[in-house]
């Protein structure tokens, strides 16, 4: 080793390419699960009841009031009531996409929930309604926030 190297790191002093990356959250610090649409809400609701999953944080999102009302998950979010009258999308992907697109507004509770995660799981069915139309929107929000 030359006298200009740091013996602890074997790196030349002052080399900007050797700078430490900024600290990040460790995966597992804040794992969150979002259920989207009827199938996603039902799956996440069952998962939330398991004692083994108590360390996870859950939220559910749908355009159907009755599906959300039946869920034990306290973070439930109704979107698209303007277009669906709170009765779901009826298998219409465009209605599902439009409904969940409301979640992109800054300050929306689900957006805050997603962006604070160290790891995010999005659970949905692909029957053609809210889950099919809305899952990509929520995944895009997570990607923009650098959430794996």
C-alpha positions as MATLAB code, in Angstrom:
seq = 'XXXXXXXXXXXXXXXXXXXXXXXXXXXXXXXXXXXXXXXXXXXXXXXXXXXXXXXXXXXXXXXXXXXXXXXXXXXXXXXXXXXXXXXXXXXXXXXXXXXXXXXXXXXXXXXXXXXXXXXXXXXXXXXXXXXXXXXXXXXXXXXXXXXX';
ca = [
       0.000    0.000    0.000;
       1.166    3.499   -0.703;
       1.355    6.153    1.968;
      -1.550    8.058    0.349;
      -4.078    5.256    0.966;
      -6.167    4.847    4.051;
      -5.168    1.449    5.505;
      -8.690    0.868    6.907;
     -10.448    1.159    3.568;
      -7.590    0.912    1.081;
      -9.088    3.911   -0.743;
      -7.291    7.041   -1.794;
      -8.232    9.970    0.467;
     -10.582   12.579   -0.937;
     -11.717   10.481   -3.897;
     -15.343   11.597   -4.531;
     -16.287    8.286   -6.153;
     -15.574    6.510   -2.868;
     -18.177    8.513   -0.952;
     -20.581    6.515    1.179;
     -24.114    6.266   -0.204;
     -26.789    8.089    1.788;
     -28.388    5.994    4.528;
     -31.562    4.193    3.543;
     -34.229    2.354    5.468;
     -33.487   -1.307    5.924;
     -36.047   -3.492    4.229;
     -38.211   -4.836    6.990;
     -38.296   -1.639    9.043;
     -41.700   -0.673    7.686;
     -43.287   -3.343    5.490;
     -46.711   -2.366    4.249;
     -49.425   -4.252    2.359;
     -52.168   -2.623    0.277;
     -55.214   -4.526   -0.963;
     -56.833   -3.078   -4.087;
     -60.340   -3.927   -5.276;
     -62.663   -6.601   -3.885;
     -60.185   -9.491   -4.195;
     -57.289   -7.469   -2.763;
     -59.408   -6.208    0.134;
     -60.582   -9.731    0.983;
     -57.073  -11.219    0.841;
     -55.490   -8.428    2.892;
     -58.364   -8.565    5.403;
     -57.686  -12.273    6.010;
     -53.940  -11.671    6.208;
     -54.416   -8.852    8.729;
     -56.249  -11.240   11.063;
     -53.271  -13.609   11.303;
     -51.158  -13.216   14.445;
     -48.021  -13.968   12.394;
     -48.671  -10.843   10.335;
     -49.018   -8.457   13.278;
     -45.724   -6.726   12.395;
     -47.051   -5.642    8.975;
     -49.032   -2.455    8.311;
     -52.165   -2.830    6.209;
     -54.399   -0.615    4.095;
     -57.206   -1.410    1.678;
     -58.502    0.609   -1.260;
     -61.670    0.100   -3.274;
     -64.472    1.871   -5.105;
     -67.131   -0.227   -3.325;
     -68.365    0.921    0.104;
     -69.731   -2.471    1.120;
     -66.442   -4.274    0.490;
     -64.574   -1.758    2.637;
     -67.227   -1.865    5.370;
     -66.758   -5.636    5.702;
     -62.982   -5.328    6.145;
     -61.382   -5.355    9.612;
     -58.515   -3.213    8.276;
     -58.812    0.252    9.816;
     -56.942    2.067    7.036;
     -59.586    1.727    4.355;
     -59.962    4.219    1.577;
     -62.906    4.720   -0.772;
     -62.023    6.257   -4.113;
     -64.074    7.004   -7.210;
     -67.365    7.553   -5.435;
     -68.123   10.285   -7.972;
     -68.108    7.761  -10.837;
     -69.268    4.625   -9.046;
     -71.689    5.994   -6.424;
     -69.755    3.788   -3.988;
     -70.950    0.597   -5.680;
     -67.744   -0.569   -7.371;
     -66.676   -0.563  -10.986;
     -68.714   -3.492  -12.267;
     -65.719   -4.970  -14.061;
     -64.934   -1.738  -15.914;
     -61.151   -1.257  -15.924;
     -61.356    2.387  -16.976;
     -63.661    3.195  -14.050;
     -61.232    1.387  -11.729;
     -58.290    3.308  -13.086;
     -60.133    6.615  -12.831;
     -61.262    5.852   -9.272;
     -57.803    5.014   -7.935;
     -56.228    7.893   -9.878;
     -57.706   10.139   -7.166;
     -55.102    8.654   -4.812;
     -52.365   10.478   -6.726;
     -53.396   13.796   -5.214;
     -50.730   15.142   -2.918;
     -51.752   14.602    0.644;
     -53.986   11.605   -0.018;
     -53.822    9.174    2.874;
     -52.980    6.165    0.714;
     -50.179    8.070   -1.016;
     -48.684    8.934    2.375;
     -49.095    5.315    3.477;
     -47.282    4.025    0.385;
     -44.426    6.533    0.364;
     -43.487    5.804    3.988;
     -42.952    2.079    3.324;
     -39.537    0.435    3.263;
     -41.110   -2.440    1.294;
     -44.576   -2.528   -0.271;
     -46.778   -5.406   -1.369;
     -49.779   -4.573   -3.539;
     -52.415   -7.312   -3.587;
     -55.263   -7.397   -6.085;
     -57.272   -9.597   -8.381;
     -57.425   -8.979  -12.084;
     -61.125   -9.485  -12.772;
     -61.412   -6.249  -14.690;
     -62.418   -3.586  -12.161;
     -60.757   -1.559   -9.416;
     -57.854   -3.966   -8.849;
     -57.038   -4.261  -12.533;
     -57.283   -0.534  -13.189;
     -55.828    0.747   -9.925;
     -52.887   -1.531   -9.131;
     -50.564    0.051  -11.684;
     -51.354    3.527  -10.372;
     -50.399    2.580   -6.818;
     -47.294    0.748   -8.072;
     -46.268    3.853  -10.017;
     -46.677    5.998   -6.892;
     -44.398    3.590   -4.996;
     -41.834    3.617   -7.789;
     -41.740    7.428   -7.829;
     -41.077    7.356   -4.076;
     -38.281    4.740   -4.535;
     -40.220    2.165   -2.500;
     -39.265   -1.405   -3.443;
];
